[in-house]
Amino acid sequence: MTAAEPAGPPAALLLRDFVNTLDVDAGTEELTDPGRLALWLHGRGLVPADAAAAPADLDTALDLREGLRAAMLAHHGPRTVPEPADHPALDAVLAGLPLTVSLAGDGPALVPAATGVRAGLGRLAAALMESAADGSWPRLKVCPESTCAWAFLDTSKNRSRTWCSMRVCGNRTKTRAYRARRTAPA
């Protein structure tokens, strides 16, 4: 899905865009090698232009992305506050991206304790905390349509949006359910 979405908090939009570096529906992967990871991070101002990524950085980024995807998929459930043991794989990746509190700049902020590409990934972890603080984290969801898995920001008033696009994925799901009911044995 590449449908235009309304604007939202910058941290939430950054996380959404990071998860969408894998387009399941189109079968395209933006982060195909360490160099592409460094370019993606630089393009969002998370690392300097000369930052070089290693294969281990790419592995960490992909684990972070898929952990975030799983956490966002869970936002469709009745609970919006995760339990501590809900996402152990994501927790393990985040533990490898330590953050510190800095008073420099506009005020207190979480900043990466690492340098280079690891700092860029740490800035994604900090964006997760910013998103939680501004209330947009539970609104970040992943389309439950198995052929899609596109991340989106649920801007509906009552946080009830299910699919990335009702016209595409919602229609696919409802059509499948209708056909299953019609062919079910009487």
C-alpha positions in Angstrom: 0.0 0.0 0.0 1.2 3.5 -0.8 -2.0 5.4 0.0 -1.4 8.9 1.2 -1.9 9.3 4.9 -2.7 12.4 7.0 0.2 14.0 8.8 0.9 13.0 12.3 3.6 13.3 15.0 7.1 13.1 13.5 8.2 10.2 15.7 5.2 8.1 14.8 5.6 8.9 11.1 9.3 7.9 11.3 8.5 4.6 12.9 5.7 3.9 10.3 8.1 4.7 7.4 10.8 2.4 8.9 8.4 -0.5 9.2 7.3 0.1 5.7 10.8 -0.3 4.3 9.5 -3.8 3.6 6.5 -3.7 1.3 5.0 -7.2 1.7 2.3 -6.6 -1.0 4.7 -5.4 -3.7 7.5 -7.8 -2.5 10.0 -4.9 -2.3 12.7 -4.5 0.4 14.5 -1.1 0.8 17.1 -2.4 3.2 18.8 -4.9 1.0 22.3 -4.4 2.2 24.2 -2.3 4.9 24.8 0.5 2.5 21.1 0.9 1.8 20.5 1.0 5.5 23.0 3.8 6.0 21.4 5.7 3.1 17.9 5.3 4.5 19.0 6.5 7.9 20.9 9.4 6.4 17.9 10.4 4.3 15.9 10.9 7.5 18.6 12.9 9.2 19.4 10.1 11.7 23.1 9.6 10.7 25.7 11.7 8.9 26.4 11.1 5.2 29.6 9.3 5.9 28.1 6.8 8.2 29.0 3.2 7.2 26.9 0.2 8.2 28.1 -3.3 8.9 26.2 -6.5 8.2 25.5 -6.8 12.0 23.9 -3.3 11.8 21.6 -4.5 9.0 20.6 -7.6 11.0 19.8 -5.4 14.0 17.7 -3.0 11.8 15.7 -5.9 10.3 15.1 -7.4 13.8 14.0 -3.9 15.0 11.7 -3.4 12.1 10.0 -6.8 12.4 9.7 -6.4 16.2 8.0 -3.0 15.7 5.8 -4.6 13.0 4.7 -7.3 15.5 4.1 -4.7 18.2 2.0 -2.5 15.9 0.0 -5.5 14.8 -0.9 -6.1 18.5 -2.4 -2.6 18.6 -5.6 -4.0 17.0 -6.4 -5.8 20.3 -8.4 -4.5 23.2 -5.2 -3.6 25.2 -3.2 -0.5 24.3 -0.7 -0.8 27.1 1.7 -3.8 26.5 2.6 -6.2 29.2 6.3 -6.4 29.9 6.6 -9.9 28.3 4.5 -9.1 25.2 7.5 -8.5 22.8 10.6 -10.3 24.1 12.4 -10.2 20.6 11.8 -6.4 20.3 12.9 -5.9 23.9 16.1 -7.8 23.2 16.9 -5.6 20.1 16.1 -2.4 22.0 18.4 -3.5 24.9 21.2 -3.4 22.3 20.5 0.2 21.4 21.1 2.0 24.7 19.9 5.6 25.2 20.9 8.2 27.7 19.2 11.4 28.9 20.6 14.7 27.6 19.8 18.2 28.6 21.4 19.8 25.6 19.3 21.5 23.0 15.6 22.2 23.6 15.4 20.3 26.8 15.5 16.7 28.2 15.7 14.1 25.4 16.7 10.5 24.9 19.9 10.3 22.8 21.8 7.2 21.6 24.8 6.1 23.6 26.3 4.6 20.5 27.8 6.3 17.4 27.4 5.9 13.6 24.7 3.7 12.3 24.0 2.2 15.7 23.2 5.8 16.8 20.7 6.1 13.9 19.0 2.9 15.1 19.1 4.3 18.6 17.3 7.3 17.3 14.5 5.0 16.1 14.3 3.6 19.7 14.1 7.1 21.0 11.3 7.8 18.5 9.4 4.8 20.0 9.6 6.6 23.4 8.6 9.9 21.9 5.6 8.2 20.2 4.6 6.7 23.5 4.9 10.0 25.3 2.8 11.9 22.7 0.1 9.2 22.7 0.6 8.1 19.1 2.2 4.7 19.8 -1.1 2.8 20.2 -2.3 4.4 17.0 0.5 2.9 15.0 -0.9 -0.3 13.5 -0.1 -2.8 10.9 -2.7 -4.0 8.4 -3.9 -7.5 9.5 -4.4 -8.5 5.8 -1.7 -11.2 5.5 -0.7 -10.2 2.0 -0.2 -6.5 3.1 1.2 -5.9 6.6 1.5 -2.2 5.8 2.1 0.1 8.8 -0.3 3.1 9.2 -1.2 5.7 11.7 -4.8 5.3 12.9 -6.2 8.8 12.9 -9.8 7.8 13.4 -11.5 9.4 16.3 -12.2 6.2 18.2 -9.0 4.4 17.1 -11.0 1.7 15.3 -9.3 1.7 11.9 -8.4 -1.9 11.0 -6.9 -1.9 7.5 -4.4 0.3 5.8 -7.1 0.8 3.1 -10.8 -0.1 3.4 -11.0 0.1 -0.4 -8.2 -2.5 -1.0 -7.4 -4.7 2.1 -10.8 -4.2 3.8 -12.6 -5.2 0.6 -10.3 -8.3 0.2 -11.0 -9.5 3.7 -14.7 -8.9 3.5 -15.0 -10.6 0.1 -13.1 -13.7 1.4 -15.4 -13.9 4.4 -18.5 -13.6 2.2 -17.3 -16.3 -0.1 -16.4 -18.6 2.8 -20.0 -18.1 4.2 -21.5 -18.8 0.8 -19.5 -22.1 0.3 -19.9 -23.3 3.9 -21.8 -26.6 4.1 -25.4 -26.1 5.2 
